[in-house]
Amino acid sequence: MNMKEEYTYKRKQEIFKEFPKVPEKFLRNLINETISTVSGVSLKEAKDRKVVFPKEVEIIYKELI
């Protein structure tokens, strides 16, 4: 992955498909906690959200790569 790559909005399902070897339960928790921390929303709101913002996508990818 290129370090200058532009991160875009992604649906949670797209992230699950890009990392098939990562257990879904772990990935789901990582995504929701990242959304909650970065956007400053409650964990419940993070779980309800279907879209992951670019800054959150960047942080998730850095954790996984």
C-alpha positions in Angstrom: 0.0 0.0 0.0 1.4 3.4 -1.0 1.9 5.7 1.9 0.5 8.7 -0.1 -2.7 6.8 -0.9 -5.9 8.8 -0.4 -8.3 7.2 1.9 -12.0 7.5 1.1 -15.3 6.7 2.7 -15.9 3.0 3.0 -18.7 0.8 4.2 -17.9 -1.5 7.1 -18.5 -4.5 4.8 -15.9 -3.4 2.3 -13.3 -3.4 5.1 -14.3 -6.9 6.2 -13.8 -8.1 2.6 -10.4 -6.5 2.3 -9.1 -8.4 5.4 -10.6 -11.8 5.1 -7.9 -13.5 7.3 -8.6 -11.1 10.2 -11.4 -12.6 12.5 -14.6 -10.6 11.9 -15.2 -10.2 15.7 -11.8 -8.6 16.2 -12.2 -6.4 13.1 -15.7 -5.3 14.0 -14.5 -4.2 17.5 -11.5 -2.4 16.0 -13.7 -0.5 13.5 -16.3 0.5 16.1 -13.7 1.6 18.7 -11.8 3.6 16.1 -15.0 5.4 15.0 -15.9 6.1 18.6 -12.5 7.5 19.4 -11.9 9.5 16.3 -15.4 10.9 15.8 -16.1 11.4 19.5 -19.3 9.5 19.4 -20.6 6.8 21.7 -19.8 3.2 21.0 -23.5 2.6 20.4 -23.6 5.3 17.7 -20.4 3.8 16.2 -22.0 0.4 16.0 -25.0 1.8 14.2 -23.0 3.7 11.6 -22.6 1.9 8.3 -20.0 4.3 6.8 -16.4 4.7 8.0 -14.9 8.2 7.4 -11.5 8.5 5.6 -9.5 9.4 8.7 -10.9 6.4 10.5 -10.2 4.1 7.5 -6.6 5.4 7.6 -6.2 4.5 11.3 -7.8 1.1 10.9 -5.5 0.2 7.9 -2.4 1.3 9.8 -3.4 -1.0 12.7 -3.9 -4.0 10.4 -0.9 -3.6 8.1 
